[in-house]
Amino acid sequence: MKRRIAFVGFFLAFCLTGYVFLVAGSALAFEDVKGHWAQLDIDLLSSHGVIDGYTNGAFQPKNYVTRAEFAKILIKALGAEDEVWTLETVPSVFRDVGAEHWARGYIQLAYELGIIRGFDDGSFRPGDYIRRMDMATMLVRALRIDGQSGVLPAYTDAAQIPAWAQHDITIASERKLVGGFPDNTFRPRELATRAEAAAMVNRLMDEFGSKYDFYSNLESVDGKSGKIGFTLNGQRVEVNLSAKAKTYLGGQPARLEDAAKDLPRPAFVNLDSEGAATFVQVLTAPLDDAVQLKWSSSAAGFSSEATNYTRKLGEEIVSASGELSAASPGRSLEITKQEAGASKLASLTGADGRGVLIAIIDTGIDPTHPDLQVTSTGSGKVVDFKDYTDEGRVATAGTLPSGHESYTIGGQQYSFKGLYSQSGNFRYGFLEEARAGVDLNGNGSTSDRFLVVVTDPWEAGRYDLVYVDTDGDRNLANEVPLREYRLARGTASFPSTGQATGVSFVISEIKTGAREVVLGFDGNGHGTQVAGVVAANGTVKGVAPGAQLLVIKALDKNGQAAWDRLAEAIRYAAQAGAKVINLSLANYQDMTSGYNSLTQLVDRVSAQNGIVFTVAAGNKGPGLASLATPGNARSAIGVGAYISPAMWLEDYGYRVPRETLWYFSSVGPRQDGMMGPTVVAPGSTVSTSPTWMGTGYSLVEGTSVAAAHTAGVAAMLLDSASRSKLNVSPASIKQAIISGARAIKHFNAVEAGAGALDAAAAWTKLRDLPPTSPVVAYTYNRQLGMGEGLYARDFIPGQLSYNMVNQGNEPITVFWETMVPWMRTVPRQTLLPTGINRRVALEYQVPDEPGVYTGFIKGIVPTTPGMELRLMSTVIRPYLLTPQNDFRQELEGGLEAGQHRRYFFRVPPGTNRATFSLKVPLTQGQYEGRVRFHLISPDGQEVIMSDYVGLGPEGTIVQGYVTKTVENPKPGNWEMVVYSSAALSLFGKDLSSYQLAVQLDEINEKDSLKPRWVIGLLPRELVPGRPTYVTLQVRDPQTLRPVDTVLEIDGRVMEVQRGRVTFPITPSSKDITISIN
């Protein structure tokens, strides 16, 4: 009975009864093999270009084969010859394979692939003739089928087989790669002939399914045009016949006109790289060719949308016990500093960030806040306040002649008593609340106007003193005259009105000619909060209270910034001497995966100016791949947000058993598959806030807070390094933070990056950092083409390659270790020459259980202790919604307080409606928890955040379930994140139980489409339960030349190289179906 597997997207189904199918291609005729027992094997390998003859046109089948020759034959049979040239100039792994050896590259590659190992003395002995037992061993290693065992055949000379060769000869015999002689001997030490080598390699290719390229009905032969015609995948094709093509009828050579009688007839065909036939074997009887073709439309789609840089966030407060205690606002930050290892680092080194200038590029700060006035050493805390927004800009185009005590402006009389101008002219303008969008004096209105006057009291034309009529009494004599903040550090405030406090401000800049004045203030509060976490020194003590701050306002009162002005702010910070730049901001419309003008600026400025960048990962979680820019810059430390049990208890009054990731924290991977965020840090605390907002302290949440903690830690590390006279760089600071991060076991790398920030551990690592790997690696990315890691959101990988370039000055050899059981490299090691691209194949066996799988392949460079290279892969295995389950999935689970769980559901094309439901069960009249869900579309956009269901505050209306419907859902993998409320302890619970369901309705199948490629698959016998291989030949339908592409084969994406892909299978019966997208 045949089974068929259907897949979303283009797919091609091959049904095989007792057989599977395959491919390969080139041809030469050898006069000295006519009538030889191995003639067919020799002609076949020759047609593939695997073997060559001698210059005199002979093959000399009785000649022996050297070890070097056999290594070359195997590499060519495996289709790996493209990698040979990359190894021809690197140091040899064998002492007797010199730089000029003709097979040097083949031997190196065979060693990498584990096919050859050499001798104990470090030699390979390339010119020695190969023994039968060595050949059998190399064949089995090339087959790469692990975990196989068997019984050695009862060869009469079995005792002569060394112990090291017995296993491989057993497998080779069982697979019929080798055989004994008629006298039942194996003769392990007998030298192998060229004919024997051809026969054995042909059997190996048969095991791989690559002995031939195509199997089809030969339908026409045109002797005049030299073309033959046949049908492949339902497409009629005609190919030229190579002048050196060999023709067989059955197992015997024959003239084409004799073999082509009574057409159509089944045949095997090999093609060369130009699409010409090099070998035709017409069969006397047909093989099973039950092949069905079906192609459907693809399901993938991507989009993005603009999102504000910041958004207000919050865990639902269900009890007043979580309110901020005004009596001890500094206690919260003390806890977060302990969690981040900052307190321990301070005790170890005495560091508090002194001597380090930190740029806070944000919404500005409250310049009069008492905790932001001085450092721990008594120096001024804020050295400058630069403003790149338009909120505080005042056009001072008006002029008045000096010498009078009062002037009438706009029908109002203003007192200028005590104001002087050396040039004889005052300049003036009005600061308008309506333009700034901020209620500066707190009177509940944004319609007020305040006169601003600029004077030049000391030198004619040097306008450097500003008066602002803050109280609106039209008397400038009672106002504080202000110079630019960087010069005099002066501040002023709009007076309080009723119970509201006015906004404090500075003069950020007086433009040349005094035609414009810029007032700097924080009309949002975000910048003041971030600055407090970083470096406050007062009632609240930030992470680095000894550091000074460079305040640069680039975000307006709504937390938004223009891209170009943000770039200007970064450049200014660099010019001003900042050593740490904190960017607690995020942009979500970037789909370049960290390769945009802003991230490139961050990378360039970091390298050229020696600046550490700490950047918020973003507040668009919990969906996967929600990282924002510029937190995804290569050099930046992108920071996500977590919260510890101690933090929950202190700030909210909740008893939570384990660390939790803040639900809003953006998570990785980057769109190109790289790990992100870099680390996670405390994402909530009590910090300074503008006095106009209330008490001057508030509880704040967000990855902005997490980035601020990391900025403070970076300053402490720089301070510690300075005290220890340790030379460091931004790259070493970042690497130390990564290496010192504390793993959080219940979060994976895409959620928490390297782990939780640990300043003390980072300092330990910083003093003994290993060398950085010079290797850059890229792999397949469905959206971007190539990525630095694998992110398989809408496909399951099978076989894909990493392309690697060693950017160092010396070749290095990387030994590979798998850190998860579901992926591995094909080569056990890879030699990377400088500046040359190498391709390293990876095989994936992703578990069938739905979920998110994240893992690393680790590369170790033994010659450089500590140097590592890590290849990251993230794969989503979704729940399927199919006719077999009535397009419905029902699941249940349990979550501790504050924890989440991700589910993915594959929605096929043509779905008109998807319904998502979440329910909390009742037990004895009480709900078993409190949960909600977040729904994220296949393009990564959160479309729904449901209400909580289950337990709720007393007196409120609670529901036991919630249902949300999406009309015309995008096809692809939808993410449903279930979140358990952190407030469970208030209800006497520590676990939420829940049930969820997903139902699709009105599914309309898409029309079939024409196949894109011509695909060859060979018939051969299968043994149920025995691992083997399938090879597909993939050709352009017009030229029949081999193509490089990717195919989805049995639901796994595989890379096609030079028109060929080989992959392992373990058939469960003699009949299998292979589906191809």
VOVEX-265358 format. One record per residue (C-alpha): y, x, z; residue in one letter. Coordinates in steps of 0.05 Angstrom, whole numbers, padded with zeros to 5 digits, always signed. Layout:
YXZA ...
//
This chain:
+00000+00000+00000M +00068+00027-00019K +00129+00025+00027R +00201+00029+00004R +00260+00053+00045I +00327+00024+00027A +00393+00060+00042F +00466+00043+00041V +00498+00076-00019G +00467+00101-00083F +00392+00108-00078F +00333+00123-00121L +00262+00104-00098A +00202+00144-00120F +00135+00110-00102C +00075+00157-00102L +00003+00135-00096T -00039+00194-00074G +00012+00242-00103Y +00084+00269-00097V +00127+00299-00152F +00170+00364-00166L +00207+00418-00213V +00232+00493-00239A +00250+00539-00311G +00249+00607-00369S +00193+00634-00415A +00160+00695-00445L +00094+00704-00482A +00048+00762-00464F -00004+00785-00515E -00049+00817-00463D -00061+00753-00423V -00092+00711-00479K -00157+00684-00453G -00146+00713-00384H -00169+00670-00325W -00096+00672-00299A -00061+00658-00365Q -00036+00590-00345L -00009+00617-00279D +00025+00675-00314I +00056+00631-00367D +00080+00581-00316L +00114+00634-00272L +00143+00666-00334S +00172+00600-00356S +00207+00595-00289H +00234+00666-00295G +00195+00686-00233V +00155+00743-00265I +00170+00791-00320D +00130+00835-00365G +00138+00907-00384Y +00185+00934-00438T +00128+00937-00488N +00118+00862-00482G +00054+00867-00442A +00040+00837-00374F -00017+00882-00354Q -00052+00831-00308P -00100+00881-00279K -00046+00927-00253N -00034+00927-00179Y +00029+00897-00148V +00074+00938-00103T +00102+00910-00039R +00172+00912-00068A +00149+00875-00131E +00116+00821-00091F +00178+00812-00047A +00219+00801-00110K +00169+00751-00138I +00170+00710-00074L +00246+00708-00071I +00250+00685-00143K +00195+00633-00132A +00235+00605-00072L +00297+00598-00116G +00336+00644-00068A +00356+00697-00119E +00430+00679-00115D +00435+00712-00047E +00404+00778-00070V +00467+00811-00097W +00504+00801-00032T +00455+00848+00003L +00453+00904-00047E +00508+00947-00016T +00495+00936+00059V +00456+00984+00104P +00382+00976+00095S +00338+00948+00150V +00283+00997+00129F +00290+01072+00130R +00252+01082+00065D +00291+01031+00023V +00350+01071-00001G +00416+01049-00030A +00392+01060-00101E +00325+01024-00094H +00318+00972-00150W +00290+00918-00102A +00337+00932-00044R +00370+00863-00044G +00303+00826-00051Y +00272+00865+00006I +00332+00853+00051Q +00331+00779+00037L +00256+00773+00047A +00266+00807+00114Y +00321+00758+00133E +00277+00699+00115L +00221+00726+00158G +00174+00738+00099I +00167+00812+00111I +00171+00854+00174R +00155+00925+00157G +00117+00977+00198F +00125+01003+00268D +00157+01067+00243D +00215+01027+00212G +00190+01034+00141S +00172+00982+00089F +00134+01027+00040R +00161+00990-00021P +00121+01031-00071G +00054+01019-00037D +00007+00971-00071Y +00001+00907-00032I -00065+00888+00001R -00094+00819-00002R -00085+00807+00073M -00011+00828+00069D -00001+00781+00010M -00033+00723+00047A +00011+00736+00107T +00074+00738+00065M +00055+00673+00030L +00045+00637+00096V +00111+00663+00124R +00145+00639+00061A +00114+00570+00071L +00148+00565+00140R +00102+00511+00169I +00101+00521+00244D +00049+00501+00294G -00009+00500+00246Q -00078+00524+00267S -00148+00522+00239G -00214+00558+00235V -00221+00621+00195L -00270+00610+00138P -00338+00643+00148A -00323+00703+00104Y -00379+00753+00109T -00327+00808+00120D -00285+00768+00170A -00294+00824+00221A -00253+00869+00176Q -00192+00822+00181I -00143+00850+00233P -00125+00804+00290A -00052+00802+00268W -00073+00774+00199A -00126+00724+00221Q -00080+00665+00234H -00043+00672+00168D -00106+00682+00127I -00135+00620+00161T -00074+00578+00140I -00072+00610+00070A -00145+00594+00060S -00139+00523+00086E -00079+00511+00040R -00117+00543-00018K -00062+00594-00028L -00117+00647-00027V -00191+00645-00032G -00252+00687-00024G -00297+00719-00076F -00362+00690-00103P -00400+00733-00053D -00362+00699+00004N -00321+00760+00021T -00246+00760+00030F -00235+00835+00021R -00172+00838+00063P -00155+00910+00048R -00168+00905-00027E -00107+00915-00070L -00080+00853-00105A -00070+00852-00181T -00012+00823-00219R -00056+00766-00242A -00077+00750-00171E -00005+00752-00149A +00014+00703-00204A -00042+00655-00184A -00026+00658-00110M +00049+00648-00121V +00034+00589-00167N -00007+00558-00111R +00051+00570-00064L +00098+00535-00113M +00047+00478-00118D +00050+00471-00042E +00126+00468-00047F +00121+00418-00105G +00159+00464-00152S +00103+00487-00198K +00134+00445-00254Y +00202+00416-00265D +00187+00346-00292F +00129+00299-00303Y +00138+00245-00355S +00111+00215-00419N +00124+00260-00479L +00147+00210-00531E +00169+00249-00592S +00167+00318-00623V +00213+00337-00680D +00190+00401-00713G +00252+00406-00757K +00304+00400-00702S +00261+00434-00650G +00271+00377-00601K +00223+00339-00557I +00238+00271-00526G +00215+00238-00462F +00240+00188-00411T +00264+00208-00341L +00286+00158-00289N +00291+00105-00342G +00336+00149-00385Q +00315+00173-00454R +00328+00248-00461V +00319+00298-00517E +00316+00372-00505V +00314+00434-00548N +00249+00472-00548L +00259+00546-00530S +00234+00595-00584A +00191+00627-00531K +00164+00563-00501A +00090+00559-00485K +00050+00496-00500T -00014+00474-00467Y -00062+00417-00478L -00096+00405-00412G -00111+00474-00384G -00114+00511-00450Q -00059+00539-00495P -00047+00498-00557A +00000+00490-00615R +00054+00438-00601L +00034+00396-00662E -00037+00393-00636D -00017+00378-00565A +00032+00324-00588A -00018+00280-00625K -00024+00207-00606D +00042+00203-00569L +00065+00181-00520P +00024+00224-00473R +00036+00248-00402P +00063+00318-00396A +00093+00370-00350F +00157+00403-00374V +00196+00463-00349N +00269+00473-00369L +00313+00534-00366D +00384+00537-00339S +00413+00513-00406E +00368+00452-00408G +00319+00479-00461A +00243+00469-00453A +00206+00533-00436T +00139+00503-00420F +00103+00439-00441V +00034+00420-00415Q +00008+00356-00446V -00045+00323-00403L -00109+00290-00427T -00102+00234-00376A -00042+00204-00341P -00027+00215-00267L +00002+00162-00223D +00075+00156-00242D +00094+00093-00203A +00168+00109-00201V +00220+00056-00188Q +00294+00068-00195L +00350+00031-00161K +00422+00051-00150W +00472+00014-00108S +00546+00024-00090S +00567+00073-00036S +00590+00048+00032A +00636+00102+00057A +00712+00093+00064G +00767+00127+00102F +00839+00111+00121S +00889+00126+00175S +00951+00096+00204E +01013+00121+00238A +01015+00119+00314T +01069+00136+00364N +01068+00205+00395Y +01059+00175+00464T +01038+00109+00492R +01038+00081+00562K +00970+00080+00593L +00938+00059+00658G +00874+00043+00695E +00879-00030+00717E +00901-00030+00789I +00862-00085+00825V +00883-00067+00895S +00947-00045+00928A +00908+00012+00961S +00919+00051+00897G +00995+00050+00901E +01034+00114+00907L +01049+00137+00978S +01122+00155+00981A +01109+00195+01045A +01067+00248+01011S +01081+00251+00936P +01061+00325+00933G +00990+00314+00958R +00965+00288+00891S +00984+00351+00853L +00953+00394+00907E +00887+00360+00893I +00892+00368+00817T +00910+00442+00826K +00847+00450+00867Q +00806+00415+00814E +00835+00460+00760A +00821+00523+00799G +00896+00539+00803A +00897+00541+00879S +00839+00590+00880K +00873+00634+00827L +00937+00635+00868A +00898+00659+00929S +00861+00712+00887L +00921+00743+00853T +00983+00713+00884G +01004+00688+00816A +01051+00628+00811D +01077+00638+00740G +01137+00681+00759R +01164+00722+00701G +01138+00672+00651V +01184+00627+00610L +01151+00560+00592I +01181+00516+00537A +01174+00442+00550I +01183+00409+00483I +01188+00336+00502D +01238+00281+00518T +01282+00326+00560G +01285+00327+00636I +01327+00299+00693D +01369+00362+00704P +01388+00341+00774T +01319+00329+00801H +01314+00369+00866P +01244+00396+00849D +01268+00425+00783L +01325+00469+00808Q +01297+00536+00829V +01234+00577+00823T +01192+00602+00880S +01234+00666+00879T +01301+00629+00881G +01319+00638+00808S +01345+00580+00768G +01288+00537+00744K +01316+00514+00677V +01346+00568+00633V +01367+00524+00575D +01367+00451+00552F +01365+00443+00476K +01367+00375+00442D +01341+00362+00372Y +01346+00286+00375T +01406+00242+00358D +01408+00205+00424E +01461+00247+00457G +01501+00266+00395R +01575+00249+00399V +01620+00259+00339A +01685+00287+00367T +01726+00278+00303A +01786+00249+00339G +01844+00296+00357T +01901+00288+00407L +01960+00336+00418P +01956+00367+00487S +02014+00367+00537G +02009+00294+00560H +01977+00267+00623E +01953+00202+00590S +01935+00176+00521Y +01921+00108+00491T +01855+00107+00452I +01828+00043+00422G +01879+00001+00462G +01858+00033+00528Q +01898+00083+00568Q +01861+00145+00592Y +01885+00197+00643S +01879+00270+00619F +01913+00298+00680K +01892+00370+00693G +01862+00380+00622L +01888+00439+00581Y +01883+00463+00510S +01904+00532+00487Q +01906+00509+00415S +01946+00447+00432G +01894+00397+00410N +01840+00358+00447F +01780+00333+00409R +01747+00268+00429Y +01695+00216+00412G +01652+00163+00446F +01582+00165+00472L +01554+00096+00455E +01495+00068+00493E +01477+00024+00435A +01468+00085+00390R +01428+00123+00443A +01388+00061+00461G +01392+00080+00535V +01426+00044+00593D +01460+00106+00619L +01496+00075+00679N +01441+00027+00698G +01483-00037+00694N +01431-00073+00653G +01470-00068+00588S +01468-00019+00530T +01536-00037+00503S +01578+00012+00544D +01620+00067+00512R +01641+00131+00547F +01698+00176+00526L +01679+00248+00513V +01734+00301+00508V +01727+00374+00487V +01779+00426+00506T +01793+00500+00495D +01825+00518+00562P +01816+00594+00558W +01821+00615+00486E +01853+00578+00428A +01799+00548+00383G +01742+00564+00430R +01724+00494+00451Y +01675+00503+00508D +01692+00452+00562L +01672+00379+00560V +01694+00319+00601Y +01655+00254+00601V +01684+00190+00631D +01618+00174+00665T +01645+00120+00712D +01685+00085+00659G +01750+00086+00700D +01786+00120+00642R +01806+00177+00687N +01779+00245+00666L +01812+00282+00723A +01756+00261+00771N +01700+00282+00724E +01661+00347+00728V +01680+00393+00670P +01617+00419+00636L +01601+00479+00593R +01539+00487+00552E +01481+00487+00601Y +01454+00554+00579R +01520+00586+00599L +01538+00553+00665A +01479+00509+00686R +01526+00451+00701G +01501+00379+00708T +01531+00311+00716A +01507+00240+00726S +01529+00171+00708F +01543+00135+00774P +01496+00085+00804S +01509+00012+00790T +01482-00035+00843G +01410-00014+00858Q +01401+00026+00794A +01414+00100+00789T +01452+00129+00731G +01424+00180+00683V +01437+00253+00695S +01456+00298+00637F +01478+00366+00614V +01518+00391+00555I +01464+00416+00509S +01509+00441+00454E +01580+00442+00429I +01577+00449+00354K +01621+00499+00318T +01692+00473+00312G +01678+00422+00367A +01666+00367+00316R +01604+00346+00353E +01579+00349+00424V +01506+00340+00445V +01490+00312+00514L +01420+00327+00539G +01383+00277+00583F +01315+00245+00592D +01318+00173+00571G +01243+00164+00573N +01218+00200+00635G +01159+00234+00602H +01191+00303+00598G +01211+00303+00671T +01140+00284+00690Q +01109+00338+00647V +01158+00391+00673A +01140+00373+00744G +01066+00382+00733V +01078+00449+00699V +01127+00482+00746A +01161+00437+00798A +01181+00473+00862N +01201+00425+00917G +01169+00365+00950T +01122+00368+00891V +01097+00437+00872K +01073+00444+00801G +01017+00489+00777V +01065+00547+00764A +01124+00538+00812P +01148+00609+00799G +01156+00599+00724A +01222+00584+00690Q +01231+00527+00640L +01262+00524+00572L +01275+00450+00561V +01275+00428+00488I +01285+00355+00474K +01251+00336+00409A +01224+00267+00427L +01270+00207+00435D +01268+00152+00487K +01209+00120+00450N +01170+00184+00452G +01177+00196+00377Q +01198+00257+00339A +01211+00276+00268A +01162+00327+00241W +01216+00375+00217D +01255+00372+00282R +01192+00387+00321L +01183+00448+00278A +01255+00469+00292E +01241+00462+00367A +01181+00507+00362I +01220+00560+00325R +01276+00557+00376Y +01228+00565+00434A +01199+00627+00401A +01268+00657+00389Q +01288+00643+00461A +01230+00684+00488G +01181+00630+00512A +01111+00657+00527K +01080+00588+00536V +01098+00526+00496I +01074+00459+00521N +01069+00403+00471L +01050+00340+00508S +01054+00299+00445L +01009+00277+00389A +01010+00253+00318N +00952+00213+00292Y +00968+00205+00218Q +00944+00275+00199D +00879+00274+00161M +00880+00348+00143T +00838+00367+00204S +00887+00416+00231G +00911+00447+00166Y +00981+00419+00159N +01050+00451+00161S +01058+00439+00236L +00992+00469+00257T +01003+00527+00210Q +01070+00538+00243L +01037+00537+00312V +00985+00588+00289D +01038+00632+00257R +01086+00630+00316V +01029+00642+00365S +01006+00704+00328A +01075+00733+00312Q +01109+00719+00378N +01051+00723+00427G +01059+00652+00451I +01005+00609+00484V +01007+00537+00459F +00980+00482+00504T +00977+00415+00468V +00954+00345+00487A +00891+00324+00452A +00919+00254+00444G +00913+00186+00477N +00876+00149+00423K +00807+00152+00454G +00753+00135+00468P +00730+00135+00395G +00700+00197+00365L +00743+00243+00322A +00807+00214+00351S +00840+00282+00361L +00913+00287+00344A +00955+00342+00313T +00980+00394+00330P +00928+00396+00385G +00877+00411+00331N +00912+00476+00311A +00865+00535+00310R +00905+00577+00360S +00926+00519+00405A +00891+00500+00469I +00879+00426+00457G +00870+00390+00523V +00834+00325+00539G +00839+00287+00604A +00788+00277+00660Y +00793+00253+00732I +00752+00274+00792S +00726+00232+00850P +00779+00263+00895A +00834+00244+00846M +00808+00172+00841W +00808+00165+00916L +00877+00196+00928E +00915+00161+00872D +00878+00095+00864Y +00836+00084+00925G +00771+00080+00885Y +00707+00113+00907R +00677+00141+00843V +00613+00182+00848P +00623+00231+00789R +00677+00260+00746E +00699+00213+00691T +00733+00223+00625L +00796+00182+00620W +00781+00126+00571Y +00844+00140+00531F +00830+00214+00522S +00822+00232+00449S +00756+00265+00434V +00727+00308+00380G +00702+00333+00337P +00758+00352+00290R +00751+00317+00223Q +00723+00382+00196D +00670+00386+00250G +00700+00438+00296M +00697+00429+00370M +00754+00393+00403G +00787+00386+00451P +00786+00458+00475T +00778+00438+00547V +00793+00378+00592V +00840+00381+00652A +00864+00333+00705P +00896+00276+00667G +00933+00239+00722S +00975+00259+00782T +01038+00244+00820V +01095+00283+00790S +01170+00286+00785T +01205+00230+00748S +01279+00217+00732P +01316+00191+00792T +01342+00134+00750W +01270+00108+00747M +01265+00100+00823G +01244+00148+00878T +01240+00209+00834G +01164+00211+00836Y +01112+00170+00799S +01038+00168+00783L +01029+00189+00711V +00968+00189+00665E +00951+00218+00598G +00929+00280+00560T +01002+00300+00567S +00988+00311+00641V +00925+00350+00624A +00963+00395+00576A +01016+00407+00629A +00963+00430+00679H +00937+00478+00626T +01007+00505+00610A +01016+00521+00684G +00949+00555+00686V +00966+00596+00624A +01030+00619+00659A +00989+00638+00721M +00941+00678+00678L +00999+00715+00646L +01029+00728+00714D +00962+00753+00740S +00953+00798+00680A +01023+00827+00690S +01008+00842+00763R +00944+00876+00742S +00976+00912+00683K +00925+00879+00638L +00944+00871+00565N +00929+00801+00540V +00944+00758+00480S +00947+00683+00465P +00878+00689+00435A +00849+00723+00496S +00882+00672+00542I +00850+00616+00502K +00782+00650+00500Q +00784+00662+00575A +00800+00589+00587I +00742+00569+00542I +00694+00619+00573S +00714+00601+00644G +00710+00526+00634A +00663+00489+00680R +00610+00448+00645A +00608+00373+00660I +00536+00357+00647K +00545+00283+00630H +00597+00298+00576F +00580+00332+00511N +00622+00382+00472A +00658+00331+00429V +00682+00296+00491E +00699+00353+00539A +00701+00413+00493G +00680+00475+00532A +00686+00436+00597G +00735+00427+00654A +00793+00475+00663L +00779+00528+00716D +00836+00577+00725A +00800+00624+00773A +00739+00629+00728A +00785+00640+00669A +00817+00699+00705W +00749+00730+00718T +00731+00722+00644K +00799+00748+00621L +00786+00816+00653R +00721+00826+00614D +00725+00787+00549L +00673+00803+00495P +00697+00819+00424P +00715+00761+00380T +00670+00746+00322S +00702+00764+00255P +00660+00711+00218V +00689+00648+00188V +00638+00594+00171A +00644+00530+00130Y +00595+00475+00115T +00592+00408+00078Y +00641+00355+00096N +00637+00287+00062R +00711+00272+00072Q +00744+00340+00064L +00694+00376+00021G +00683+00434+00069M +00690+00439+00145G +00682+00492+00198E +00629+00450+00233G +00586+00392+00212L +00611+00322+00228Y +00560+00272+00202A +00590+00205+00221R +00561+00165+00164D +00500+00205+00143F +00441+00242+00174I +00436+00315+00153P +00370+00344+00128G +00384+00410+00095Q +00454+00438+00090L +00482+00508+00087S +00538+00545+00122Y +00578+00592+00079N +00600+00652+00119M +00649+00708+00108V +00653+00770+00151N +00728+00785+00156Q +00716+00848+00196G +00715+00920+00173N +00640+00933+00182E +00577+00896+00163P +00543+00859+00220I +00475+00829+00229T +00472+00761+00264V +00409+00738+00299F +00404+00663+00305W +00384+00622+00365E +00380+00546+00366T +00409+00513+00427M +00380+00444+00411V +00311+00427+00385P +00334+00385+00326W +00366+00439+00282M +00350+00511+00263R +00370+00563+00213T +00321+00580+00157V +00332+00655+00164P +00319+00685+00232R +00376+00733+00220Q +00432+00744+00170T +00465+00808+00148L +00539+00796+00133L +00574+00847+00090P +00649+00851+00094T +00687+00802+00050G +00626+00773+00015I +00605+00700+00021N +00535+00689+00049R +00498+00624+00050R +00457+00608+00112V +00412+00547+00106A +00402+00499+00165L +00347+00448+00173E +00358+00386+00214Y +00307+00340+00246Q +00353+00291+00282V +00315+00247+00331P +00302+00175+00312D +00333+00149+00376E +00404+00122+00361P +00461+00160+00392G +00509+00218+00386V +00477+00286+00377Y +00519+00348+00387T +00491+00418+00387G +00502+00490+00370F +00467+00545+00332I +00485+00610+00367K +00491+00675+00329G +00484+00740+00369I +00507+00809+00344V +00462+00858+00382P +00504+00918+00361T +00565+00888+00395T +00546+00863+00464P +00577+00796+00481G +00598+00778+00410M +00575+00708+00391E +00583+00660+00334L +00571+00586+00344R +00558+00534+00291L +00571+00464+00316M +00540+00401+00288S +00555+00329+00309T +00510+00274+00282V +00512+00199+00293I +00446+00162+00290R +00466+00088+00287P +00428+00025+00303Y +00410-00009+00238L +00425-00081+00223L +00375-00103+00170T +00337-00164+00146P +00279-00140+00188Q +00318-00153+00253N +00358-00212+00224D +00419-00166+00223F +00421-00168+00299R +00415-00118+00355Q +00411-00135+00429E +00416-00079+00481L +00426-00072+00555E +00446-00016+00602G +00479+00006+00666G +00539+00050+00680L +00569+00082+00742E +00642+00069+00759A +00689+00100+00709G +00635+00121+00660Q +00625+00101+00588H +00570+00097+00536R +00575+00099+00460R +00536+00055+00412Y +00539+00058+00337F +00519+00003+00289F +00511+00010+00214R +00546-00047+00178V +00522-00051+00105P +00567-00066+00045P +00579-00138+00030G +00581-00161+00103T +00630-00219+00112N +00629-00223+00188R +00609-00180+00248A +00607-00207+00319T +00607-00162+00380F +00590-00189+00449S +00588-00161+00519L +00560-00196+00580K +00552-00180+00654V +00491-00215+00685P +00495-00258+00748L +00450-00246+00808T +00452-00297+00864Q +00520-00320+00840G +00552-00251+00836Q +00566-00211+00775Y +00530-00145+00769E +00590-00103+00751G +00655-00101+00713R +00658-00075+00642V +00698-00079+00577R +00687-00051+00507F +00727-00013+00456H +00711-00025+00383L +00725+00030+00332I +00719+00021+00257S +00683+00071+00211P +00750+00104+00195D +00761+00120+00269G +00813+00066+00284Q +00806+00026+00348E +00811-00047+00328V +00793-00081+00394I +00797-00067+00468M +00767-00126+00502S +00785-00156+00569D +00743-00138+00629Y +00684-00184+00642V +00646-00193+00707G +00676-00178+00775L +00751-00187+00785G +00805-00190+00838P +00801-00248+00886E +00840-00308+00862G +00836-00289+00788T +00797-00325+00734I +00737-00282+00715V +00690-00288+00656Q +00619-00264+00649G +00622-00248+00575Y +00669-00233+00518V +00658-00241+00443T +00700-00212+00387K +00692-00224+00313T +00713-00179+00255V +00721-00212+00187E +00701-00172+00126N +00685-00109+00166P +00688-00042+00131K +00619-00017+00114P +00595+00043+00154G +00582+00061+00226N +00621+00020+00277W +00629+00050+00346E +00625+00006+00408M +00643+00041+00473V +00625+00005+00537V +00668+00025+00597Y +00652+00010+00669S +00712-00002+00714S +00729+00053+00762A +00746+00000+00814A +00674-00021+00828L +00677+00006+00899S +00728-00048+00916L +00673-00099+00902F +00619-00062+00940G +00587-00038+00875K +00574+00031+00845D +00540+00008+00781L +00555-00042+00726S +00497-00075+00690S +00511-00105+00622Y +00482-00134+00559Q +00511-00127+00489L +00496-00158+00422A +00518-00146+00351V +00507-00199+00297Q +00523-00195+00222L +00531-00257+00179D +00536-00272+00105E +00509-00207+00076I +00519-00201+00001N +00479-00146-00034E +00515-00102-00084K +00495-00097-00157D +00452-00039-00179S +00486+00017-00216L +00464+00070-00265K +00435+00134-00236P +00481+00194-00237R +00430+00250-00244W +00363+00261-00277V +00313+00276-00222I +00245+00306-00229G +00188+00295-00179L +00117+00320-00190L +00052+00283-00173P +00002+00317-00128R -00048+00299-00075E -00026+00288-00004L -00066+00296+00060V -00043+00247+00115P -00016+00283+00176G -00013+00351+00142R +00057+00380+00135P +00077+00399+00065T +00138+00400+00019Y +00171+00361-00035V +00217+00392-00088T +00265+00352-00130L +00295+00379-00194Q +00365+00352-00205V +00396+00357-00274R +00457+00333-00311D +00435+00274-00355P +00476+00298-00415Q +00461+00373-00416T +00400+00376-00371L +00430+00436-00337R +00417+00444-00263P +00472+00417-00217V +00498+00435-00148D +00509+00372-00107T +00485+00335-00045V +00435+00278-00043L +00415+00231+00012E +00339+00236+00012I +00301+00190+00058D +00365+00178+00096G +00381+00252+00105R +00434+00290+00067V +00408+00352+00032M +00442+00405-00009E +00420+00415-00081V +00428+00487-00105Q +00417+00508-00177R +00388+00439-00191G +00335+00444-00137R +00322+00419-00067V +00258+00430-00027T +00246+00394+00039F +00187+00385+00087P +00148+00321+00096I +00089+00300+00139T +00058+00241+00102P +00028+00186+00145S -00017+00163+00088S -00034+00181+00017K +00022+00135-00008D +00094+00151+00007I +00162+00129-00018T +00220+00177-00024I +00288+00144-00027S +00347+00182-00056I +00421+00166-00049N 
//
